[in-house]
């Protein structure tokens, strides 16, 4: 079935007048990596909701294989590393996050966390 036929079928659905105005670009295909990233983000949220840091960390690691420069995923992984006591890994992810997104609303919080991590690192050693 091509896009035109699919659009025609959608517009013919009874009780769905909004389908008559559906733009053709709404039916564009989504690349496989984007689908995988969305599925992994859904799974990540499940693990975060269940308070399951090890599985959440494994999932966000996979996300960063697909999208290595994703600031949100770097921040999430940094937070998970921080929670698990992996100070150097957390700090590295937070620094990379700030390199990619220095002006985001959470940047100041991440900078403060980096300072705390640096102090914790000195205290531990």
C-alpha positions, -999 to +999 in steps of 0.1 A: +000+000+000+015+033-010+011+066+009-017+079-013-038+048-008-032+049+030-042+085+031-074+078+011-083+050+035-077+072+066-099+099+051-127+074+045-129+063+082-164+070+096-166+095+125-130+107+119-134+141+102-099+152+113-085+126+089-099+146+059-074+173+068-044+151+076-013+163+058+006+137+037+038+144+057+020+129+088+024+095+071+062+098+065+082+067+075+103+068+106+139+055+103+147+023+123+172+039+147+145+065+157+120+037+164+146+018+185+155+050+204+118+056+212+113+021+224+145+023+245+133+056+260+100+040+269+118+011+285+141+034+303+112+053+318+097+020+330+130+012+348+132+046+363+096+044+375+104+010+391+135+025+407+157-001+389+190+018+383+210-012+370+185-019+342+180+018+336+218+022+332+220-007+307+191+008+287+205+044+286+239+029+275+221+013+245+204+047+238+238+064+237+251+039+212+223+050+189+224+087+198+258+094+213+253+132+215+220+131+232+222+156+261+192+143+279+204+107+278+239+118+290+223+137+319+202+107+328+232+083+327+252+108+347+225+108+373+224+070+374+261+068+378+260+094+405+233+075+423+253+043+420+285+060+434+304+059+401+318+094+406+343+096+376+317+083+351+290+106+365+313+136+362+323+127+327+287+124+315+277+157+333+307+175+316+297+162+282+261+172+289+272+208+296+294+208+265+264+199+244+238+219+262+254+247+282+223+270+283+196+245+293+175+252+324+192+223+342+227+234+335+232+253+368+220+222+387+244+200+368+273+224+375+265+223+412+264+185+411+298+185+394+312+205+423+297+181+448+311+152+429+346+168+428+344+173+466+332+137+471+361+124+449+386+143+470+370+130+502+370+094+490+407+095+480 
